[in-house]
Amino acid sequence: MKFLSAIVTLLAAVTVQANTAKLVLYSSYDGERLAPILQPFTQATGIQVEVVFASSTDLLKQLETEGLNSRADLYLDKDIVYMGEANRKGFLQSFTSNGVTQKVPSHLISDDKNWFLLFYRARTVMYNTQKVNPEDLKTYADLGDPKWKGQLCLRTSKNSYNEAMAAYFIKHFGEIQTTALLESWVKNLAVEPLKGDRDVIAAIANGTCAIGVANTYYLAPIVRDDVTYPVGVRFLEQDKVGAHINGVGIGITKSSKNTAAANAFLEFMVSKPVQEAVAGGFSQYPASKEADMAPILKEFGGFAEDMTNVNAVSDLVPAGIELMKKAGYK
Ligand SMILES: [Fe+2]
């Protein structure tokens, strides 16, 4: 990849004195997907990175079982639900890298500095461009307006993306309004909740429903490759709280003894070339404000995002799960 030489140059300047060190990365993404990042890091620093790849829930179980004897130095996961759970269970320790705090906005860094987002997306409304005037959709509550009866598609509530979104609702609207909002959504469903975000987007495109909720990165590659695809994205809550965001997080595990190398890895991950290449590859927004976003995300337009600390949103996930159940959201 063409960004490799830039990364090597960059890291030559920040190489740590840990040439013999090896880092073990517990990750919900496989090593192949991460290789374009890990290889240049190893080339520049001499630090090997072993990836232990498993599902988020399996990684959390493994961290729990292993405790302080875990081989893990770093934990990388796709979602604030799992990063927050790892933190609440005491599996993480604070990072010390100033590079991270300088480059990543503070709301994307857990207030205890135990984890932060590397890149992120909005979870917001998508709509059929032939049927819907996006001006009619300004808030998450708007999706529950009776005028959308039989026209809303949702993914099942048994999914971390929706758990995090329910937590965001509680943070901003409180439990009573959140329950009412979720109940109004359930009343508007066109079909039973679907399995994945891709199914929601496909159902909007084929007319099964007019509107739905999905992560921006699922739509980005589709409309980049097919400009006629009849689905648009609309960022909600732009007047007040900002759209709900969620992202890929990373933190140093409490068991790590290679904290110098682990901090160097975090610093590397927030460097401009890595942020641009990786966020681009995942179609997500780079956490570092000095990094440029992918052209298709620029086409989606700028938006106001929720500025609540990611850890504070994640702490409300258990309550969010309860309210989705209470509202009859399957
Ligand atoms: Fe996803």
Boltz pocket constraint, residues with backbone or C-beta under 6 A from the ligand:
constraints:
  - pocket:
      binder: B
      contacts: [[A, 215]]
      max_distance: 6.0
